């Protein structure tokens, strides 16, 4: 393996090292010392002519070096790192440089800022990145600019949503450890990068491409062309984006290997009339590839494809044979050595797993073509079908793991749409060249291309607009994921090996037995009474269920987003809980756009009653009028404060919280201050559950001891790690349930 696939051998050790550092968060110094020790031992053993042991020791050294590299970049930030200086109670003066591309969303701009110092009462030198969320779309700030601004840095909090996505962890993997919110750029001082800076050149090139599209195409087609060519999707209509997602063709809007291949093919065609040598053409293509990577925002899929293409071109320059398994392994190795945290990104995993599956399977397809002597058209159609099938099979386990759903029409959609998009990409590139040389001719070409792009949308709508185009599936564990990929790889090698087929059959029977016995002895966790806090943009949902398929929801401070909050966040959470009906939805506070999503949730799950606070009454009426198809779907009750507990719905306002009456559990207190007991001195309502939200300092064991006799359930946040163990060992409390960043204690 080492001689034939050296890059793959190194990659295995590097990946193992990253996983080791993530699982066991030891000091980076420990990993470095272990790497040096094993490397020294390998050198010593080499002189003893023990080659196998030497290679194993070197592999171990690479493993620990990879752990050191990951730990140093992700876990060991140092005392001056910004994560140790964040205080969300004060405003400070921030200084830093933008070293990554700002991301334009439909209603905001996200800007990663690499800090070098902050100023409160004195200047503090620091390092680390934060994310600036600007409540507007702006291209004024670009990569390479330096900023000075005032703001409050909020810590990145980790929590998983219903499909297991932890946004806080995602930001930390990206190297972002704090968030600053800005309404505008009026109080931001910007020091622009040099006019001759490479990033400024890329920004101007990207702007010229967008301007050309919007000059020659209709806005819907121009936004689609930007998505196909450079992966810019912010102006694509939300329904069209959903059609791509539900049809399983969303990868066409994320620049990948097919885009890079088509760009290379286009420029090879352009260069043919010119008298350039092979090496000169290769160097031009490498420059084009790297420019294309920058213009398309350096996403993992385009970096992977661009590096692979560059390595293959370089191999041609130096006249070396190459194996695609080594090429893709070397590409992954280079990326993980520079940015080891990329390993845990969904885009990185999907890109490499899908590409590697195709690389393994294509030789089999070529053998089938030769064996059956397929004609040119039959060969072309067969390869489209086979490659699409392979991509779907190899991406499916990861899609199920992260998104818990799978597009049902994905294979058929890709077979039809991928060739259409390939033709469109050639037309898009031709439009850019023609518009540059002869703008009036670009308008004629743009008219034809515009018609073609709109027809692609029609085809996408056919596959993605169906309500049954996506199938919701259950959870997939990491172990089952590995079994799936072992089985898929086994299928490929079983094509030419009877022995592998036998092992594959044994593995399949083993997996089926595990599934059967796990279902046989599993218990239904949804039959128990549950109280779960679930984070949503800007606020929280308290889910209260009594074990059947209905529930009550209490929502606070729901924000609007640039994606449907009902479809992406709340609906998957409720479906995961086995809910098909909402008895009562209690909305205490919400922004206008957030309220619109909540109403859609109420319709989807046939809510009996929506209870809203008086402040939301007018907004609720306005949204109900705009969503006329939702009229009379549910009854609406206006929450009114009351002084004493009654049987009707209502809330009792406290200083920083409220008592909610008539839910599954007898009562509820929401508070965000530490001295919550002082609020209850004159309040004698029967309370079964106490919710302590946004506790700044968390609960101590003494607090729990003092209040444990008054409530059956307590939900709180920010519990010390050792405190949870103490509850088991010393107090003997039962049913400590992990609720993301919250904990629920059954104390009676």
C-alpha positions in Angstrom: 0.0 0.0 0.0 2.8 2.4 0.9 4.6 2.1 -2.4 1.5 2.2 -4.6 -0.6 4.7 -2.6 1.8 6.8 -0.5 -0.6 9.8 -0.2 -3.4 7.5 0.9 -1.1 6.0 3.6 -0.2 9.4 5.0 -3.9 10.6 4.8 -5.1 7.7 7.0 -2.6 8.7 9.7 -3.5 12.4 9.4 -7.2 11.8 9.7 -6.7 9.4 12.7 -4.7 12.2 14.4 -7.5 14.8 13.8 -10.1 12.4 15.3 -7.8 11.6 18.2 -7.3 15.3 19.0 -11.1 16.0 18.8 -12.0 13.0 21.1 -9.2 13.6 23.7 -8.5 17.3 24.1 -5.0 17.0 25.5 -2.5 19.8 25.3 -0.9 20.3 22.0 2.5 20.1 23.7 1.6 16.5 24.7 0.9 15.6 21.1 4.1 17.3 19.8 6.3 15.5 22.4 4.6 12.1 21.4 5.3 12.9 17.7 8.9 13.7 18.3 9.4 10.6 20.5 8.0 8.3 17.8 9.9 10.0 15.0 13.2 9.6 16.9 12.4 6.0 17.7 11.7 5.4 14.0 15.1 6.8 13.0 16.8 4.5 15.5 14.8 1.5 14.3 15.6 2.3 10.7 19.3 1.6 11.3 18.3 -1.8 12.6 16.8 -2.5 9.1 13.3 -3.1 10.5 11.4 -1.5 7.7 7.8 -2.5 8.7 8.3 -1.3 12.3 9.9 1.9 11.0 7.0 2.7 8.8 4.5 2.0 11.7 6.5 4.3 14.0 6.6 7.0 11.3 2.8 6.6 10.9 2.4 7.1 14.6 4.6 10.2 14.5 2.5 11.6 11.7 -0.7 10.8 13.7 0.5 12.7 16.7 1.8 15.6 14.6 -1.7 15.8 13.0 -3.2 15.8 16.5 -0.8 18.6 17.5 -1.6 20.6 14.4 -5.4 20.3 15.0 -5.2 21.0 18.7 -2.9 24.0 18.2 -5.3 25.5 15.7 -8.7 24.6 17.3 -8.3 23.7 21.0 -5.2 25.5 22.4 -5.8 29.1 21.7 -3.6 30.6 24.5 -4.3 33.1 27.2 -4.4 36.1 24.8 -7.0 34.5 22.5 -10.2 36.4 22.0 -12.3 33.5 23.5 -10.7 34.3 26.9 -11.4 38.1 26.7 -15.1 38.1 25.6 -17.4 40.0 27.9 -21.0 40.5 26.5 -21.8 43.2 29.1 -19.4 45.9 27.7 -18.8 47.6 24.4 -15.2 47.7 23.3 -13.2 49.1 20.4 -12.1 46.4 18.0 -9.2 46.4 15.5 -8.6 43.7 12.9 -8.2 42.6 9.4 -10.6 40.6 7.1 -8.7 37.5 6.0 -11.7 35.6 4.4 -14.5 36.4 2.0 -17.5 38.2 3.5 -20.7 36.3 2.8 -23.7 38.1 1.4 -27.1 36.7 2.6 -30.5 37.9 1.4 -30.9 40.3 4.4 -27.5 40.6 6.0 -23.7 40.4 5.5 -21.5 38.1 7.5 -17.9 39.3 7.8 -15.1 37.3 9.5 -12.7 39.6 11.3 -9.2 38.5 12.4 -8.6 40.6 15.6 -5.2 42.0 16.6 -6.3 44.1 19.6 -9.3 45.4 21.6 -9.6 48.5 23.7 -11.8 48.8 26.8 -10.0 50.8 29.5 -6.7 49.9 28.0 -5.3 48.3 24.8 -5.1 44.5 24.9 -3.2 42.6 22.2 -5.2 39.5 21.2 -5.7 37.1 18.3 -8.5 35.0 17.0 -11.5 35.6 14.7 -15.0 36.9 15.3 -18.0 37.1 13.1 -19.6 40.5 12.3 -23.3 40.2 11.4 -24.3 43.3 9.5 -28.0 43.9 9.2 -27.7 44.9 5.6 -26.2 43.6 2.4 -23.0 45.5 1.5 -20.0 44.9 -0.7 -18.1 47.9 0.7 -16.0 45.7 2.9 -13.9 43.1 1.2 -11.1 40.6 2.0 -7.9 42.3 2.9 -9.5 45.4 4.4 -8.7 46.6 7.9 -11.4 47.6 10.3 -11.8 49.7 13.5 -15.3 49.6 15.1 -17.2 49.7 18.4 -19.3 46.7 19.4 -20.2 44.1 22.0 -18.7 40.6 21.5 -21.1 37.8 22.3 -19.7 34.3 22.9 -20.5 31.5 20.5 -22.7 29.1 22.3 -22.9 25.4 21.3 -26.2 23.6 20.9 -27.5 21.0 18.5 -30.8 21.4 16.6 -33.1 18.5 15.8 -31.0 17.2 12.9 -27.8 17.3 15.0 -26.4 20.5 13.6 -24.4 22.5 16.2 -24.1 26.1 14.8 -21.8 27.1 17.6 -19.4 24.2 17.0 -19.6 24.9 13.2 -18.4 28.5 13.9 -15.6 27.3 16.2 -14.4 24.9 13.5 -14.4 27.9 11.2 -12.2 29.6 13.8 -14.9 32.0 14.9 -15.2 32.5 18.7 -17.5 35.5 19.0 -20.2 37.4 17.3 -20.7 41.2 16.9 -24.0 42.6 15.6 -24.0 45.9 13.6 -26.9 47.8 12.2 -24.9 49.8 9.7 -21.3 50.7 8.7 -21.7 54.4 9.7 -19.4 54.0 12.8 -16.9 51.6 11.2 -13.6 53.0 10.0 -12.4 51.0 6.9 -8.8 51.0 5.7 -9.0 49.6 2.2 -6.5 47.1 0.8 -4.1 48.0 -2.0 -5.7 48.6 -5.4 -3.2 46.1 -6.7 -3.9 43.4 -4.1 -4.9 40.0 -5.5 -8.1 40.0 -3.4 -9.1 43.4 -4.7 -8.6 42.1 -8.2 -10.7 39.1 -7.5 -13.5 41.2 -6.0 -13.5 43.5 -9.1 -13.5 40.4 -11.4 -16.4 38.9 -9.5 -18.3 42.2 -9.7 -17.7 42.4 -13.4 -19.1 38.9 -13.9 -22.3 39.7 -11.9 -22.7 43.0 -13.8 -22.4 41.2 -17.1 -25.1 38.7 -16.1 -27.6 41.3 -14.9 -26.9 43.4 -18.0 -27.7 40.6 -20.4 -30.1 38.4 -18.5 -33.4 38.8 -16.6 -32.9 39.0 -12.8 -34.0 35.4 -12.1 -31.7 34.0 -14.8 -28.8 36.3 -13.8 -29.1 35.0 -10.2 -29.2 31.4 -11.5 -26.1 32.0 -13.7 -24.2 33.4 -10.7 -25.1 30.2 -8.7 -24.1 27.9 -11.5 -20.7 29.6 -12.2 -19.5 31.0 -8.9 -21.8 29.5 -6.3 -23.4 32.8 -5.4 -27.0 32.0 -4.4 -28.2 35.0 -2.3 -30.5 36.4 -5.1 -32.0 33.1 -6.1 -35.7 32.9 -5.3 -36.5 30.9 -2.2 -38.9 28.6 -4.0 -36.3 27.9 -6.8 -33.6 27.2 -4.2 -36.1 24.7 -2.5 -36.7 23.0 -5.8 -33.0 22.4 -6.2 -32.7 21.1 -2.6 -35.7 18.8 -2.7 -34.8 17.4 -6.1 -31.3 16.5 -4.9 -29.6 18.8 -7.4 -28.5 21.5 -4.9 -24.9 20.6 -5.6 -25.2 22.3 -9.0 -25.3 25.6 -7.0 -22.2 24.7 -5.1 -19.2 25.0 -7.4 -17.6 21.5 -7.6 -15.6 19.2 -9.9 -18.0 19.4 -12.8 -17.7 23.2 -12.8 -13.9 23.1 -12.7 -13.8 20.5 -15.5 -16.1 22.6 -17.7 -14.1 25.8 -17.1 -10.9 23.9 -18.0 -12.5 22.5 -21.1 -13.8 25.9 -22.2 -10.4 27.5 -21.9 -8.7 24.6 -23.7 -11.2 25.3 -26.6 -10.4 29.1 -26.4 -6.6 28.5 -26.5 -6.7 26.0 -29.5 -6.5 28.7 -32.2 -3.4 30.3 -30.5 0.1 28.9 -31.0 1.0 28.1 -27.3 3.1 25.1 -26.3 1.7 22.4 -24.1 3.5 23.6 -21.0 2.5 27.2 -21.6 -1.2 26.1 -21.9 -0.9 24.1 -18.7 0.5 27.1 -16.8 -2.4 29.2 -18.1 -4.9 26.6 -17.0 -3.4 26.5 -13.5 -3.7 30.3 -13.2 -7.3 30.1 -14.5 -8.1 27.3 -11.9 -6.8 29.3 -9.0 -8.5 32.5 -10.1 -11.7 30.4 -10.4 -11.2 29.1 -6.8 -10.9 32.6 -5.5 -13.8 34.0 -7.5 -16.1 31.2 -6.3 -15.4 32.0 -2.6 -12.9 29.1 -2.0 -15.5 26.6 -0.9 -14.3 23.1 0.0 -15.7 21.5 -3.1 -14.1 23.9 -5.5 -10.7 23.8 -3.6 -10.8 20.0 -3.8 -11.6 20.0 -7.5 -9.2 22.8 -8.3 -6.3 21.2 -6.5 -6.9 17.8 -8.1 -7.0 19.4 -11.6 -3.8 21.3 -10.8 -2.0 18.2 -9.6 -3.0 16.3 -12.8 -1.8 19.2 -15.0 1.5 19.4 -13.1 1.9 15.6 -13.6 1.6 16.2 -17.3 4.2 19.0 -17.3 6.8 16.8 -15.5 5.6 13.8 -17.5 4.7 11.6 -14.6 2.0 9.0 -14.5 -0.6 9.4 -11.8 -3.2 7.4 -10.0 -6.5 9.2 -9.2 -6.6 7.6 -5.7 -3.2 9.2 -4.9 -4.3 12.5 -6.5 -7.5 12.8 -4.3 -5.6 11.6 -1.2 -2.8 14.2 -1.8 -5.5 16.9 -2.2 -7.2 16.0 1.0 -3.8 15.8 2.7 -2.8 19.3 1.7 -6.1 20.8 2.8 -6.1 19.0 6.2 -2.5 20.0 6.9 -3.3 23.7 6.3 -6.9 23.6 7.8 -7.3 20.4 9.8 -10.8 21.5 11.1 -12.1 21.2 7.5 -12.4 17.5 8.2 -15.6 18.1 10.3 -17.3 20.3 7.7 -20.2 18.7 5.8 -19.1 20.2 2.5 -15.6 18.7 2.8 -16.9 15.3 3.7 -19.6 15.2 0.9 -17.1 16.5 -1.7 -14.4 14.0 -1.0 -16.6 11.0 -0.3 -18.6 11.5 -3.5 -15.6 12.1 -5.7 -13.7 9.1 -4.2 -16.7 6.9 -4.9 -16.8 8.0 -8.5 -13.0 7.4 -8.9 -13.4 3.8 -7.5 -16.5 3.0 -9.7 -15.5 4.5 -13.0 -13.0 1.7 -14.0 -15.9 -0.8 -13.6 -18.1 1.3 -15.9 -15.4 1.5 -18.5 -15.0 -2.3 -18.3 -18.7 -2.7 -18.9 -18.6 -0.3 -21.9 -15.8 -2.3 -23.4 -17.4 -5.7 -22.7 -20.8 -4.8 -24.3 -19.2 -2.5 -27.0 -21.6 0.3 -26.4 -22.0 3.0 -29.1 -21.0 6.6 -28.6 -24.5 7.8 -27.5 -25.2 4.6 -25.4 -21.8 5.1 -23.8 -22.6 8.8 -23.0 -26.0 8.0 -21.5 -24.7 5.0 -19.6 -21.9 7.1 -18.0 -24.3 9.9 -17.0 -26.6 7.3 -15.4 -23.8 5.4 -13.7 -21.9 8.4 -12.4 -25.1 10.0 -11.1 -26.1 6.7 -9.4 -22.7 6.5 -7.8 -22.8 10.1 -6.5 -26.2 9.5 -5.0 -25.3 6.3 -3.3 -22.1 7.6 -1.8 -23.6 10.9 -0.7 -26.8 9.4 0.7 -25.4 8.1 4.1 -23.9 11.5 4.9 -27.1 13.3 3.9 -29.1 11.0 6.1 -26.6 11.5 9.0 -26.7 15.3 8.9 -30.1 16.1 7.4 -32.3 13.1 8.2 -33.9 13.2 4.8 -33.3 11.9 1.3 -34.5 13.2 -2.1 -36.6 10.5 -3.8 -36.2 11.8 -7.3 -32.6 12.7 -7.1 -31.3 10.1 -9.6 -33.8 11.0 -12.3 -33.4 14.7 -11.7 -29.6 14.5 -12.0 -29.7 12.4 -15.1 -31.8 15.1 -16.9 -30.6 18.3 -15.2 -26.8 17.8 -15.0 -26.4 17.7 -18.8 -28.7 20.8 -19.2 -26.6 22.7 -16.6 -23.4 21.7 -18.3 -24.7 23.2 -21.6 -25.8 26.3 -19.7 -22.4 26.7 -18.1 -20.8 26.7 -21.6 -23.3 29.3 -22.6 -22.6 31.4 -19.5 -18.9 31.4 -20.1 -19.4 32.2 -23.8 -21.7 35.1 -22.7 -18.9 36.6 -20.6 -16.4 36.4 -23.4 -18.8 37.8 -26.0 -20.0 40.6 -23.8 -16.4 41.6 -23.2 -15.5 41.7 -26.9 -18.8 42.8 -28.5 -21.5 43.9 -26.0 -24.3 44.1 -28.5 -23.8 40.5 -29.5 -23.8 39.6 -25.8 -27.4 40.8 -25.6 -28.5 38.4 -28.4 -26.7 35.5 -26.8 -28.1 36.6 -23.4 -31.7 36.4 -24.8 -31.2 32.8 -25.9 -29.4 31.8 -22.7 -32.1 33.5 -20.6 -34.8 31.3 -22.3 -32.7 28.2 -21.7 -32.1 29.0 -18.0 -35.8 29.6 -17.4 -36.6 26.2 -19.0 -34.1 24.6 -16.5 -36.1 26.1 -13.7 -39.2 24.6 -15.1 -37.6 21.1 -15.1 -36.3 21.7 -11.6 -39.8 22.7 -10.5 -41.2 19.4 -11.9 -38.9 17.3 -9.7 -38.7 19.6 -6.6 -42.2 21.1 -6.2 -43.8 17.8 -5.4 -44.8 17.5 -1.7 -43.5 13.9 -1.7 -40.1 14.7 -3.3 -38.3 14.3 0.0 -38.5 11.4 2.4 -37.9 12.0 6.1 -35.7 9.2 7.6 -34.6 8.3 11.1 -31.2 8.8 12.8 -28.1 7.2 11.4 -25.3 6.6 13.9 -21.6 7.0 13.0 -21.1 3.2 13.3 -24.0 2.6 10.9 -22.5 5.2 8.6 -19.2 3.4 8.5 -21.0 0.1 7.8 -22.8 1.8 4.9 -19.5 3.0 3.3 -17.8 -0.4 4.0 -20.7 -2.1 2.1 -20.6 0.4 -0.8 -16.8 0.0 -1.2 -17.2 -3.8 -0.9 -19.8 -3.7 -3.8 -17.1 -2.1 -6.0 -14.4 -4.6 -5.2 -16.9 -7.5 -5.4 -17.2 -6.9 -9.1 -14.0 -8.8 -9.8 -13.6 -10.9 -6.6 -15.7 -13.8 -5.5 -13.9 -13.8 -2.1 -15.0 -10.2 -1.5 -18.6 -11.1 -2.5 -18.7 -13.7 0.3 -17.3 -11.3 2.9 -19.9 -8.7 1.7 -22.7 -11.1 2.1 -21.6 -11.9 5.7 -21.4 -8.2 6.4 -24.9 -7.6 5.0 -26.3 -10.4 7.2 -24.5 -9.0 10.2 -26.0 -5.5 9.6 -29.5 -6.8 9.1 -29.2 -8.8 12.3 -28.1 -5.7 14.2 -31.0 -3.7 12.8 -33.5 -6.5 13.7 -32.4 -6.9 17.3 -32.0 -3.2 17.9 -35.7 -2.8 16.8 -36.7 -5.8 18.9 -35.3 -4.6 22.1 -35.6 -0.8 21.6 -37.9 1.2 23.9 -40.1 4.1 22.7 -38.6 7.2 24.3 -41.4 9.3 23.0 -44.0 7.7 25.4 -42.5 9.6 28.4 -43.5 13.1 29.5 -40.9 15.5 28.1 -39.9 19.1 28.7 -37.3 20.2 26.2 -35.7 23.6 25.6 -34.8 24.0 21.9 -32.8 27.0 20.6 -34.1 28.9 17.6 -32.7 32.1 16.0 -32.9 34.8 18.6 -34.7 32.8 21.3 -36.0 29.5 22.5 -38.9 27.0 22.3 -40.1 25.1 25.3 -41.5 21.8 24.1 -44.0 20.2 26.5 -45.2 16.7 25.6 -47.0 14.0 27.6 -46.0 11.0 25.4 -48.7 11.0 22.7 -48.2 12.6 19.3 -49.3 16.1 20.4 -47.6 18.8 22.4 -47.7 22.4 23.6 -45.1 24.9 22.5 -44.0 28.1 24.3 -42.0 30.4 22.0 -39.9 33.4 23.1 -38.0 36.0 21.0 -38.2 34.3 17.6 -36.2 36.2 14.9 -36.6 36.2 11.2 -33.9 34.6 9.0 -33.0 34.4 5.3 -34.3 30.9 5.2 -37.7 29.4 6.2 -37.5 28.9 10.0 -40.5 26.5 9.9 -39.1 24.3 7.2 -35.4 24.2 8.3 -35.6 24.3 12.1 -38.9 23.8 13.9 -40.7 21.3 11.6 -37.7 18.8 11.7 -37.5 19.1 15.5 -41.2 18.3 15.9 -41.1 15.4 13.4 -38.1 14.0 15.3 -40.2 14.0 18.4 -43.0 12.1 16.6 -45.4 15.0 16.8 -48.2 15.4 14.3 -50.4 17.9 16.2 -49.9 21.0 18.4 -52.5 21.5 21.1 -51.4 25.0 22.1 -48.8 27.3 20.7 -48.0 30.1 23.1 -46.1 33.0 21.4 -44.7 35.4 24.0 -42.4 37.5 21.8 -41.3 37.4 18.1 -40.1 39.5 15.3 -42.5 40.0 12.3 -40.6 37.6 10.0 -40.3 35.0 12.8 -44.0 35.2 13.5 -44.7 34.4 9.9 -42.7 31.2 10.2 -44.4 30.2 13.4 -47.9 30.6 11.9 -46.8 28.2 9.1 -45.7 25.7 11.8 -49.1 26.0 13.4 -50.8 25.2 10.1 -48.4 22.3 9.3 -49.1 20.6 12.7 -52.8 21.5 12.9 -52.6 23.7 16.0 -55.8 23.8 18.0 -55.2 27.3 19.5 -52.5 30.0 19.1 -52.0 32.1 22.2 -50.3 35.4 21.5 -49.2 38.3 23.7 -51.0 41.7 23.2 -47.8 43.2 21.6 -48.1 40.7 18.7 -51.8 41.2 18.0 -51.5 43.7 15.1 -48.5 41.8 13.5 -50.5 38.6 13.7 -53.5 40.2 12.0 -51.3 41.6 9.2 -49.6 38.2 8.6 -52.9 36.3 8.6 -54.2 38.7 5.9 -51.1 38.2 3.8 -51.4 34.4 4.2 -55.0 34.2 3.2 -54.8 30.5 2.5 -54.2 30.0 6.3 -57.4 31.7 7.3 -59.6 29.8 9.8 -57.0 27.1 10.2 -56.9 27.6 14.0 -58.4 29.7 16.8 -56.5 32.6 18.3 -56.5 33.6 21.9 -55.0 36.9 23.2 -53.0 36.3 26.3 -54.0 38.5 29.2 -52.2 38.9 32.5 -54.0 37.8 35.6 -53.3 38.2 39.3 -54.3 34.8 40.5 -54.1 31.4 38.8 -57.2 30.4 36.9 -58.1 27.5 34.7 -57.9 29.6 31.6 -54.8 30.3 29.6 -52.8 33.3 30.7 -49.6 34.4 32.3 -48.6 36.0 35.5 -45.9 38.6 34.9 -42.9 38.6 37.2 -39.9 41.0 37.3 -38.0 39.2 34.7 -40.2 36.2 33.9 -43.7 34.8 33.9 -45.8 32.0 35.1 -47.7 30.1 32.3 -50.8 28.3 33.3 -52.6 25.3 31.9 -49.9 23.3 30.2 -48.9 19.7 30.6 -46.8 20.4 33.6 -48.7 22.3 36.3 -46.8 25.6 35.8 -43.7 27.3 34.5 -41.5 30.1 35.6 -39.2 31.7 33.0 -36.5 34.1 34.5 -33.2 35.4 33.5 -31.9 36.7 36.8 -30.1 34.9 39.7 -32.3 36.0 42.5 -35.4 34.3 41.2 -36.7 33.3 44.7 -37.4 36.9 45.6 -39.9 37.1 42.8 -42.0 34.2 44.2 -42.5 35.5 47.8 -46.0 36.7 47.1 -46.8 34.0 44.5 -48.5 30.8 45.7 -49.4 29.1 42.4 -48.8 25.3 42.3 -45.6 25.0 40.2 -44.4 21.7 38.9 -41.5 22.9 36.7 -39.1 25.7 37.1 -37.2 27.0 34.0 -34.2 29.1 34.6 -33.2 30.6 31.2 -30.0 32.5 30.3 -28.5 32.2 33.8 -25.2 34.2 33.8 -23.4 32.2 36.5 -25.4 29.0 36.5 -26.6 27.0 39.5 -24.5 25.8 42.3 -25.2 22.6 44.3 -26.3 24.8 47.2 -29.0 26.4 45.0 -30.3 23.0 43.9 -30.4 21.9 47.5 -32.4 24.9 48.6 -35.1 24.7 45.9 -35.3 20.9 45.2 -38.2 20.5 47.7 -40.4 23.0 45.9 -40.4 21.8 42.3 -40.6 18.4 40.6 -38.5 19.5 37.6 -35.8 22.1 37.2 -34.4 23.1 33.8 -31.3 25.4 33.9 -28.3 26.3 31.9 -24.5 26.6 32.5 -24.0 23.8 34.9 -20.4 23.0 35.8 -19.2 19.7 34.3 -18.2 18.2 37.7 -21.6 19.3 39.2 -23.5 16.7 37.1 -21.3 13.9 38.5 -21.8 15.2 42.0 -25.5 14.9 41.6 -25.2 11.3 40.9 -22.6 10.4 43.5 -23.6 12.6 46.4 -27.2 13.7 46.1 -28.5 10.6 44.3 -30.8 12.6 42.0 -32.3 10.6 39.1 -33.2 11.4 35.5 -30.6 14.0 34.7 -31.3 14.5 31.0 -29.0 16.3 28.7 -30.9 19.0 26.9 -28.2 20.6 24.7 -26.7 23.4 26.7 -29.5 22.9 29.3 -30.0 20.2 32.0 -33.2 18.9 33.4 -33.2 17.5 36.9 -36.0 15.4 38.3 -35.5 16.2 41.9 -38.4 14.4 43.5 
